[in-house]
Amino acid sequence: MLVIRFRKIGKKNQKILQLVLQEKRSKLRGKAIKILGWWNPYLKKGNFDLDLINFYLKNGAQISETARSIIKKYQKL
């Protein structure tokens, strides 16, 4: 099963969240199938490929609660 979730990247105390599509059973730092965007929680800025996110959701991928809430906030901006 595929899942859309955030993966932490960046330096210590300067994390950037990367939105990835990966297998649900794989490790969080494991191989991602597709990178769908990024989010900087300190600057409240990010970039998401909404077309690809909607495509994978329609084809059965699940999305984490955190990713869902941040994408909803992003769409309102």
C-alpha positions as CSV (number, residue, x, y, z in Angstrom):
1,M,0.0,0.0,0.0
2,L,1.3,3.5,-0.9
3,V,1.2,6.4,1.5
4,I,1.9,10.1,1.2
5,R,3.8,11.4,4.2
6,F,6.4,13.9,5.3
7,R,10.1,13.0,5.6
8,K,12.5,15.3,7.6
9,I,15.5,16.6,5.8
10,G,17.9,19.4,6.6
11,K,20.3,20.4,9.3
12,K,19.9,20.1,13.0
13,N,17.3,22.6,14.3
14,Q,16.6,23.6,10.7
15,K,14.4,20.8,9.5
16,I,12.6,20.9,6.2
17,L,9.8,18.5,5.5
18,Q,9.7,16.7,2.2
19,L,6.4,15.3,1.0
20,V,7.0,11.8,-0.5
21,L,5.1,8.9,-1.8
22,Q,6.4,5.6,-0.5
23,E,5.4,2.1,0.7
24,K,3.6,2.1,4.0
25,R,5.9,-0.6,5.5
26,S,9.2,1.0,4.4
27,K,11.3,3.1,6.8
28,L,10.7,6.8,7.0
29,R,14.2,7.5,5.7
30,G,13.9,4.7,3.2
31,K,13.6,4.9,-0.6
32,A,10.8,7.2,-1.9
33,I,8.9,6.4,-5.0
34,K,8.2,10.0,-5.9
35,I,8.9,13.4,-4.2
36,L,5.7,15.5,-4.3
37,G,6.9,18.7,-2.6
38,W,8.4,20.3,0.4
39,W,7.4,22.4,3.5
40,N,9.4,24.7,5.7
41,P,7.7,24.9,9.1
42,Y,9.8,27.8,10.3
43,L,9.0,30.1,7.3
44,K,5.5,28.6,6.7
45,K,6.3,28.2,3.0
46,G,6.3,25.3,0.7
47,N,5.6,23.9,-2.7
48,F,3.4,20.9,-3.5
49,D,2.6,19.2,-6.8
50,L,-1.2,19.1,-6.2
51,D,-1.9,17.4,-9.6
52,L,0.3,14.5,-8.7
53,I,-1.1,14.3,-5.1
54,N,-4.7,14.2,-6.4
55,F,-3.7,11.6,-9.0
56,Y,-2.2,9.2,-6.4
57,L,-5.1,9.8,-3.9
58,K,-7.6,8.8,-6.7
59,N,-5.6,5.7,-7.4
60,G,-5.7,4.4,-3.8
61,A,-2.8,6.0,-1.9
62,Q,-3.4,7.1,1.7
63,I,-2.3,10.4,3.1
64,S,-1.1,11.1,6.7
65,E,-3.1,13.4,8.9
66,T,-0.2,15.9,9.2
67,A,0.3,16.1,5.4
68,R,-3.5,16.5,4.9
69,S,-3.8,19.4,7.3
70,I,-0.7,21.2,5.9
71,I,-1.9,20.8,2.3
72,K,-5.3,22.2,3.1
73,K,-3.6,25.3,4.7
74,Y,-1.4,25.6,1.6
75,Q,-4.4,25.5,-0.8
76,K,-6.0,28.4,1.1
77,L,-2.9,30.6,0.6
